[in-house]
Each structure stands twice: as C-alpha cells, then as structure tokens.
Amino acid sequence: MMRRSHRKSRKGCLECKKRHIKCDETRPHCINCTTVDRRCRYSTPWTPAERSPSDRSASPQNSTTAHAPTPAPTDAVPNIHPFASVEEPHSRVDMAHMELLHHYMTHNTSIYPVDAYMKGIIMPVALREPYVMHSVLALSAHHLSAIRHDRQAFYYNLAIQLQTDALSLFNSIDVGVFGDSVEKRIPVFIFSCLLGFHAFCDALSHRDGDSDTAIARFLGYLALHRGMHTVMHGYWDKLRESELQVIFDELVPRWFQVAGQGHECDDIRERLTSGNMDDDELTAAQHAVDLVQWVLDAKPGPQSRGYVLCSWVAMLERPFVRMLEARRPEALAVLAYFFLAMHHCRRVWMFGGAGQHFLTLLAEHFRGREWYAWVETPYQMLQESLRQEALDGNSSNHGPASHSEDGSCITPVPMARDFLVERPGESDAPRIAEIHLAAMDSNPLLHVQFPTPKSLKALQRFLSTHTAEELRDPTSGVLVARDPGTGLIVAFAKWDSPSHPGSTKLESGDLRNLEGCRREYLDRYASLAEEAKATCFGDRPCYRLSFVCTDPAYQGQGAGSLLTRRILKMAAADGLPVYLESTEWAFRMYERCGFQGLHSFQMDIPLTPASQSTVYLELCMACHPPSPPTGLLGMIGVGRWRFWKS
C-alpha cells in the first residue's frame, strides 16, 4: 500500500513540530516562538542567505510556475535558490503593499492623528509583529480611498482585507502565554488603537439612510474599539512605565484631563442634571460632555482635537457606555453633541461631512417626540454653521470639493431647508424643462451636443413635451421639491426602476432628431453610459437615477439631496440598489447620500476654438439598501473575533 503524501511542511521549527502547530518557518526565529518567548530551534542550520516565508511572498512567480523546476543559470549567484509559493494569503507582499507603506511613512500629514508622537514607536513594532503591520497598511489604504476618488473602491476593499488579515493573524496568538509581560502587551495596545481607529473610519465611510441603521453601526464600532479594555485590564499602570510613557504622561493629560470653557454644551448639562439618572451615570455622562466641549472650544480645531474624537469612545466611562448600548435618549443626545464637534473638525480627513450626516439623522430620529428638545440645540448650531458657510461661499451642491492647507479633502455641505417633496402635474412640465437647462448650463457636454441658442431652445421645448408625456403615466419616476413659501418648483429628480419603468436613455430617443443637435456626441455618450452600466450591474434589477437638477438660485440648500434620499428610501423598500452616472462636480452630493464609486467613462469633446479638445468624465456610482454593518463592524455580529469579545 502506497503511503499517502504528506501535505504539511517539513521545514518548521522543532518547537512547533513538538506542539503540532503550523510553523511559518521564519528564520532564525519563527513568529510562534518569538511571540511566546520560546527558544526556537531548527533541525537544519540557518544562514543569512536563506529566505523566510515573507521573503518568498515577494516573488513574482505565480502558482502555476512556483512548483516547476527552475534551471540553474550559468552565472548563478551562490546561496540563491529557487523557492516555492507561500500558502497563507495574508503573507503575500506585492507592490500595492509597498505603496501603502510608502504613503504611510512619507505623507505630509498624519494619517493616524497621533502619528506625530507615535510613528517612531509604531513602525519598529509593526516590523516585528505582522498583525500590527497589516493594521498600519489598512489605515494607509483607508486614507488613500478618501483622497483618490478614481480608485476609491480599490483602496477601501484593500483596507478591509488588510484589517481582516490583521485580526486573523492576531487571533492565531494565544494571549494567555503573555503572562505578566508588559513588553508583549505593547504591540497589543498599539494594535487595539489602530483597530479602533480603522473601525471608526469604516463606520464613518457609510452614509446610512435611516437613523436606526446608523446608530447600530456606531454601537458596533463602539464595541470593537473598547475591546482594548479586555486584554489591558490590570496592566495600565505598567504601560505607563514602558516606551508608551509619552502617551500617558504627555498626551493624555494634555488632551483629556481638561475642562471645556465654552457654552455650547450648557443646555445638555442642565438637562442631564435634571434627568432620571443615578450618580454614576450622571458623572459618566458629564465626563463625555467635557471631552466634547473641549473640542468645540477649539473649532475648527487642530489635528489633536481630531484624536480626541477618535479616542472619545475609548475614554468613556462604563456607566455611560451601558446607556449608549441601551440606546437611552439621554446618551443619544450627548452623541448629538459629539457629531456636532465632528462637524467642526471636518478638516480631519476621515470626518468630512460625517458629523453633519449623523447629527441630521439623530435629529430626524427624535423629531416629533418629547426628546427632540434634547438635540434641537446642537442641530440648530449645525444649521447656523451651514448658513454661515453658504454666506461665505463655501457650500455648493454641485461645486468641487475644497481642500485644507495640508491637502486633505473637505466635503462641501448643503444648507438644509424644509422643501415640500411631491409628484408634479402635467402643468409643471415647462418649469421642469426650464430647471433642466439652467442646472445643466455649466455642463460642457450639453453645449457640445446642442451648440447654438436655436438648438437649446428646441431642446427646452422637447424636454417640456417629453416630461408632460412622462407625467401622464402614473408609474413614471418623477419627483419635485417646492419652496413651501412660494410654491415654486426648485428642483426635480427622474428615475426608472422595475416599479417605475422608464424608456430608453433620453439621449438614445427622439432627442437625436432635433434640429441643430450634434447627433454623434449624443450617440457616443449614450453608448458609453450603457456600456458602463452593463459593466457595473449587468442585468441585475436596480433603480437608475437619471437626473437630479436644481435651479441655480436654490443650489446649496439641500433640495437635490432631499430628492435623492427620498428615492433611496423607495429603493430600500423594494430591496434594490440605486445606480447613477454623475459629473465630476456633482458626485460629492451623492457621496453624502451614501453612493460609492464603481466605474467611470470619458469621451473627448471639442472646445472653442474647435481645434482644441478636452476630456469629459462621468463617474458611475451606486448606493445599496441598508443592511447589517459591513467591513469590520459586520464581523462582530457573527462573533468571529475572540479577542474583542468581552
């Protein structure tokens, strides 16, 4: 009888073989033995020229050639030998990882808000502990997903994968063998900080359309971030005497043991004092408010205030955490001030418009209930901040994003107003056509397709007639936003879906026959748009948002966002995603509503004079219906990560 082939590695260290565990074969000391401080011995001697598994993972060989015999070159260099492919997916190193490491080390601002103080400590640890290095690279990928919108999906997915690998690597370690060694807990502390920060970025990158989902996502992040208390319990004093002393002796006193001097939180302090809480809950809630007030005192605030917000969850006292987990209205009201502080720190790269988004959802959560008075003050402060931005010319629904001095992106935010959303009548078709042309006037493609005033007039008449025909069909997808004071339509949205069937794309229909239009640019655009949609969705059912147009006199006041969110709710009720093509200057509005980039397409269009040309670009985006938290937060729900389970 032939012996079955042995599939396990025969090159592991003697200690791992004795314990019947998988060895990573790193020489001179494997990770298992290094982690638990065992003497690592191999049956064969080690020379510096030998390669460890991490060295092998950098090989350009693929799986089909890794096991093939490699002929020795005539000028072979001594001690260089062929090597096999690595087994563990998380041990592969490629140029993308090199890019992330380079970005983390050389970017001119702090990707992690405490990097200015900690990078000299983090990197040596990351080079020793693979799970820390994976977490560092995950943060770098998250930052790139925020600043490189053309590859946002690639970097975001890479960030999630790297952090998943980091957790998997950590979970392979038996923390119990650390004993009382504080040195072995330093990497764990750094990892827990990085993990919490990554989870925070992951939570803020979503734009849930309803408050319940958003609150659930935030509470999932809270549970993950506070996991550090599980393994650090009883060792905080010893950590203060380690190389982390700079955190406990300098940063914590400077950033956390201070009392706010402003008055933005006076209303919530008074309400908490008169509320129905015991002494421990009141003290813990007031402490949470103190940290928020200190951030508000320094608006818009330096980078250190961003670190306070990132660490806020970890610094909360246990009684207040229990209130949040129970969704006590008093605790959620404090959370509203936390999101207000986040809005004032929106220049920190991971915040952007997240503070405005989450505070608005909380206000909607309490609207019409007695607890609304608890969040009304921060919500009014937010509105006043947005109005001031509009007056200063810093906010526009369709304008490009601005950037801070350090190059970080600042998402423009609309000044919200109470518009009336309804389905229009046929008599409203001329006004919708008027808004269509006024809103699209800044789009260069429109003037390439309809280059003369006469052709634009013909287009407006066509749009009016076409919209009237759409409105005769009660299943067609058309909504408008009206100014409640004047009754004037200020914006409209059009879409099609299985429940609101539309015709072919507008550019593919009778529009092509209008006098004076340049059909070749209509056909080219329609062809590229349909190819892009097929690439992104194929034949899968979805809502397709074809137009969201706002009268220029009303842009920046939230009408377009309001219509978009209403359509997202209808799509969520049908359990379908929403797809659209966005111009370069409008995509940020859709980002705030929860859309993410999938694809893009472009075409050359002429300029004036005709001898010149430029590239016209549109971004394909989609927003999926609310679902259980994804990324790291979704992993908690299945209880996969033993380290963070308390």
N, C-alpha and C positions, 0 to 999 in steps of 0.2 A: 504494500500500500504506500503510495507516494505521500510524503509529508506536505501538509498544506503550507503555502508560502507565508512567511512572517511579515506582516504589514507594518509593524511598529518599528521605530527607529532603533538601530543597534548602536548608535553613536552617542547616546545620552550618558550623563554622569553616573557614577556608581551610587550616589545617594538617591537619585530619582529612581533608578532601577530597583534599589532595595525597597523603596516605598511604593513601587508600582504606580508611579505617576509619570505623566508625559514631561520630558525634559526638552527645553528649547535649544539645547546644545550650544549655548553661548559659551565661549571660552575666554579667559581661563576659568570663569565662574558663571554658572547658569543663573537665570533670574530666580528660580525657585530657591536655590541655596542662598543666594545673596539676600533675598527678602527676609528669610528666617534666620540668617546668620549661622548657616551650617558650613562646615568645611566641604568644599566642592572638589571632587576628585574624578578624574577620567582614567579609563583603562589604557588609553594611548596618550603619549606625551603631546603637549601643545607647543606650537611655535608661533611667533607673531605673524607669520605669513598665512596661517590658516584662517579661513573665513568663518565668521559666525553666521547664524541664520539671517540676521538683519543685513549683513553684507550681501548674502546671496539674494535677498529680496530686491536689491537694486539692479539685478541682472536684466538686460533687455530680452533675454530668451523667453519664449512663450512655452506653454505647456506641451506643445507638440514637438518641440525640439529639445527640451530640457533633458530628456532621458536618452537622447540619441548619442552615440559615441562621437566624441569630437577628436578629429585627427590632430596630433601634436604638430605645431608649426616647426619648420626647420630652425627658426631662430627663437625657440621657446625660451621664456624667461624662467629661471629656476624658482621653485616654490610656488608657481602659479598653476593651479589645477582646475579642470572643469568642475562644475558644481551643479547640483540638482535644484529643481524649483522648490520653493518653500511651500509648506502645507497650509499654514494659517493665513487666511485672507488679510487679517489685520496687521500682519508683519510685512506686507509688501510696501515698498517705498518707490514712489515714482516722482516725476518732475512736478506734478501738482503739489505734492507734499513739500518739495523744495521751495516752490513758490510761496506756499503758506508760511514756512519758516522764515524765509527772507522778508516777507511782508511784516511778520510779527516783529522781527528784530530791527527793521530799518524804517518803519512808518514813522512819520514825524510827529504823530500824536499817540496818545496812549489808547491802544485797543481795549485793554483792560484798565479801568480808571486808576488802579493803584500801581500800574506798571512803573511809574517814575521811581517808586520806592522799592518795588519788589522784583523787578526784572532780573537784577543781579542774584537774587535768591531762587527765583522760579526756574531759570534756564539750567543751572547746574543740576537741580533736582530732576528736571524734565529729561536731561541727558542720561540720568541714571535710571529713571522709572518710566517705562514706556507708557503707562496709563496716564501719567502727567503730561508727557509729550503729546499724546493723542488729543488731550483736552486743550492744550495750548494751540495746536493746529486747528482744532474745531472753532475756537474763538476767532482765529485769523480768518477762517473761511466765512464765518458769520459776518465779520466786518466787511469782507470783500463783497458778500452778497448785498450789503447795504449801499455800497458806493459804486459798484459796477453793475448797472441795471441790465446791460446787454447779456450778462451771464449770471443773472441773479439766481435762477433755478439751479444751475450747476453748483454754485458755491454753497447755496443753502442746503441742498441734498448732501453735499460733501461734508458740511458741518455736522449734520445729523448722523451721518455714517461714522465719522471720526469719534464723536462723543459716545455713540453706541459701542464702538470698539474699545474706547477708554473704559467704559463701565464693565464690559466683558473681561478685559484684562484685570481690572481691579477685583472683580468677583472671583477670579481664579486664585486669589491670595487669601490665605487663612489669617485674618486679622488677630485671631486669638493667640498666635505664636509670637506676637509682638511683645507680649509680657508688659513690663513697665518701661520699656524703652521709649523715651520721648523722641529720640532721633528718628526712629522708624515711623513715628506719627507725624512728623513734619511733612513728608510727601502727602500723607492722607489729608492733612489740614489744607495744604495748597490745592490739592485735587478737589476737595469739597468746596473751596471758594470758587475755583474755576467752573466747577459743575453748576453751582448755584447761579453764577453769572451767565453761563451758557443757557440754562433753563429760563432765566429772565429774558434773555434775547429771544428765545424760542417763543415764549408766551407773548411778548410784545409784537412779534412779527406777524401774528394773526390779527385779523380785524373781524371778529365775530359780529354778526348782525343782531344778536339778541343778548340781553344782559345776563340771563341765566347761564348761557354757554361761556360768556366772558368771565363771569365770577367763578365758575367751575374750573376754567383754565387757570385763573390766577391762584386759586386754592391748591390746584395740583402743583403749580410751581412752588408755592409756599411749603408744601410737604417735602418736596425734593430738596429745596435749599436748606431747610432746617435739619436735614439729615446729618449734618456735621456734628450736631449735639449728641448723636447716638454713640459715636466712637471717640469723641473728645471728652466725654464726661469723666471728670476726675483728673484730667491732665492739663487743664487750662493754666494752672499756676506754673507747672513745669515748662509749658510752651513759652511763658513769659521770660524764662531764663535761657531760652535757646536762641538760635540765629534769627528767630522771628520777633525778637525783642523790639525791633523798630516799630512793629505794628502795635504792640500792647503798650509800649512806653511813650510813643510819639503820636502815632496816627489816631489810635482810639481816644486818648484824652483830647486831642485837638479837634476831632470830628464828632465825637459822640457825647462827651461829658460837658455839654454847653447848653445853656438855656436860650431859647429864642426870645428876641427882644421886640419883634413886630406884633401886629394886632390882627393879622388875617385869621388866626385861629381862635380869637376871643369867643366867637359865637359857639363853636363846638365845645370849648372848655366849659362854658356856662351850662350848656345842655347836658354834658356828661356829668357835671356836678349835681344837677337836679334829676338825673336819670335813675333808673332802678338797677343799680349795680352795687355789689359789695365792695369793701375797701380795697381788696387785692385787684379786682377788675378795674376799679377807678384809677388806682395808681398806675397800673399797666397801660391803660388807655391814655392817660395823661403823658406818660413817657413816650408813647408812639406819636402823640401830637407834638411834643417838644422837638423831636427829630425833624418832623415835617416843617415846623415853624422856623427852625434854624436854616433849612434850605430856602424857604421863602424869603428870609431876611436878606439873602444874597442874590436875588434874581437879577439878571438871568443866571448868575452863578458861575464860578469857575469849575474846573473839572472835578475838584474834590467833592463838590455838592452832588455830582453825579454818583460818586462812590457811596455817599451816604444813602442815596435812594436805592442803589444796587444792594446795599447791605442792610437796608431797613428791616426786611423780613427776618434776617438772622439775628438782629438786635432786639426784636420784640420779646416781651416777657410772656411767659407761658399762659397766664390768665387771659391776656388779650388774644393770643393765638387760638385758644379754645373758643373765644367769642367769634372770631373770624370763621373758624371751621363750622360753627353752628349757624353762621350767616345772621348773627344778631344785627338788627338795624343800626344800633349804636356803633358797632365795629365797622360796618359798611360805610357809615357816614364819615368815620375817620379815614377810611380808604379813599373817599372822595377828595379829601384834602391832600392825600398822598399823590393822587393823579393830578391835582392842581399844581403841586410842586414839580411833578414830572413835566408838565407843560412849560413851566418857567425854566426848566433845564433841557428844553428840546434841542439845544445845540449839541448836546452829547449824542454821539452818532446813533446809539440804539434806541433813543427815545423818539425823536422826530415828532410826529403828530399823535403818538400813542396816548399821551396824557389827555388830550382833547377827546380822543375817541372813547376811552374808557370812562372818563367823567361824564360825557354825554349819555352813555349807556346807563350809568348809575342813576343819573337824573331821570331818565325815562323809566327806570325800574321803580322809582319811588313816586313818580308823578301821579297825582290823584289820590295819594294815600297820606295819612297824617304824618308819616316820617319824611315827606318831601321837604318840610321846613328845615330838616337837619342838613340837607345837601343843597338847599337853594342858595345859600351864601357862596360856597365855592363855585357853583355853576354860574352865578351872576358875575363873579370875578373873572371866570373864564370868558364869558361873553364880552365883558368890558375890555379884556386883553385883546380879543379878536377884533373888536370895533376899532381899537386904537391902531392895531396893525393895518386895518383897512384904510384908515385915515392917513397913515404914514406911507401907504402904497406898497405894503409888504405882503399883501394877500391877494391871490387871484385864483379862481377856479382853473383857468387854462394857462396860466403863466408858468414859465420854467421854474424849477427849484432854485432857491438861493443857496449859498454856501457860506459857512462860517470862515473865520480867518485861518483856521487850521485845515481847511479843505473839507471838513465834514459836512454832510448834506443836511439842509434844513427843509423839511417839507412844508410848503405853504398851506395855510389852513383857512377855510372859508368862514366868513362871519355868518352865523346861522340866523335865519329868520323864520317866522311861522307862516309858511305858504300853504295854500289850500291845494291839495292834490286831487284831481278828478279826471274823468274821461270827458274829452271835449265833444262838442256837437259839430255838425257839418258847417255851420256858420263860422266856426273858429278856424277853418282851413286856411283862409288868406293870412291870418295872423301867424299861424304856424309856419307857413311858407316864408313870411317876412322875417321871422326869427331865424329860420334855417339859413337864409342867405347872409343875414347880419352876423350870425355867430361864425359862419364859415368863411367870412370875408378875408380873414388873416391866413387862411389855408392856401398855400401857393398852388396846390393841385387843382383847386376849383378854378382858378384863373387860367390855368393851362388848358383845362377841359372846356371852359367857356370864356374865351379870351376877349370878347367885346361886350360893351354895355348892352347891345341888342340881344346877344345870346344870353346874357344874365337875366334880362327881362323875360325872355322866353322861358328860361329855367324857372323863374318865380311863378309864372302862370301855370307851368306844368306841375310844379310842386303843390300849388293850391288845388288844382283839379285832382291830382293823384291822392292827396290827403283826404279830400272830400269823399272820394270813392272808397278809401280805406275805412272811413268812419261810418259808411253805410253798412258795413259788415260788423255786427256786434261782437264777433270773436277776434277782431283785429287788435293788435297790441299798440295802443296809443294812450299816453297819459300827458297831462299838462300840469304845471304849477301856476297858480294865480296869486297875485297880490291881493290879500283879503281886503285891503283898504280901497283899492281902485277897481278890483275885479279884472284887471288886465292880466293876460297870459304873459308870463315872463320866461317860461322855459317849457320844453316838451321832450318826451322820450318816445322812441319807437322800437319795437322788438317783434320777433316772431318765435314761436315755440310749438310743441305738439298741441297745446291747448289754445294757442293764438297763432294759427298757421298763417304764414306770410307767402308772398310770391317770390320770384327770383330777386336777386340783389338789384337795387334800384339802377345801378349803372349798367345792368345787363338787359333792361327792359326798353320800353318805348322812349326813354330818355335819349337813347342813341340817335333817334331820328330828328331831334330838334335842330332847327336851322342855326348854323353858326357854331355848333359844338364840334370839338375835335375828337371824333369817334375813336381814333387809335389809342388815345390816353384813357378813355372810358373802358375800352376793351382790355387794355393792358392791366389796369387797376383791378377790374372785376376778375380777371383770370388769376392774378397773383393772390387776391383775397380768398378766392375759393380754394386754391391750392394750399394756402396756409391753414385754412380751417380744416381741410381734409387731413393735413399733417397732424394737427393738434387733436382733432376729435373723431376723424373718420366718419362713420355712420351713426355714432352714438347720439342719442337724443339730448338736446340741450336747449336753453334759451339763447337766442342770438340778439344781443343789444346792438341795433344798427345805428341809432342816432341819439345823442343827448346834447341838445343845443339850448343855450341860454342867451337871452337878449344881453348884449354887451353892457347895457346900462345897469343890469342886475347881476352881472358876474361877480363872484367873490362873496355871495350872500347865502350860499348853500342850496339853491334851488336845484342845481344839477345833481348834487349828492343826494338830496331828498328823493328825487325821482328814481335815481339808481337804486337806492336802498329799498324803495317800495317794490321794484321789480325783483330784487334779490329775495324779498320775503315771499313773493308769489312763486318764484322758482324753488325756494326751500320747501314750500308747501307741496310742490309736485315732486320733491326729491331730486331735482335736476340742477346741474351746474349752469352758469351763465357765461357766455363767450362773447368777446367783442374785439374789434380792431381799433386801436387808439393812436392818435397823433402823438408826437414826441412831447408836445406841451400840455396835453390833457391827461397823460397817463397817471400823474400823481393824484388827481382826484379819484381815479379808480383804485389806486393803491390804498387810499384812505378808506375806501369802501370794502376792501378785502380782496381785491383782484391781485393776481400774481402773473408775472410774465411767463409765457410759454415759448414764443417764437417771434419772428419778425420777418418782414419782407420790405424790399425797397425797389425803386424804379428811378431812372434818370428822367428829369423833366427840364425843359428849357427855361432860361431866364431872359430878361431883357438887358442887353440886346440878344437876339436869337442865337448868336454864335456861342453864347455861354450856356452852361447847364449846371444843374445841381442834383443832389440825390434826395429823393423824397422817401421817408421812412415811416412805417407804421408798426406798432407793437401788438402782437396777439396776446390777449390776457384772458384769464378765466377765474371765476370765483365759484367754489364748490359749496353745496349746502352744509349747514352746521353739522358737525359730527363729533364724537368723542375726541378729546385732545390728541393731536398727532405729535410726532417727534418724541422728545424725551418725556413730555408730560403724559403722552398716551401710554408709555411703557409702565408708568407707575400703576395704572389701572389693573394690569394683569399681575402685579406683584412680582415682577421679574427680577428686580434688583434687590438682593438680600441686604446689601449694605445700608440702604436708605429706609428699610422697614424698621420702625420703632416698635 
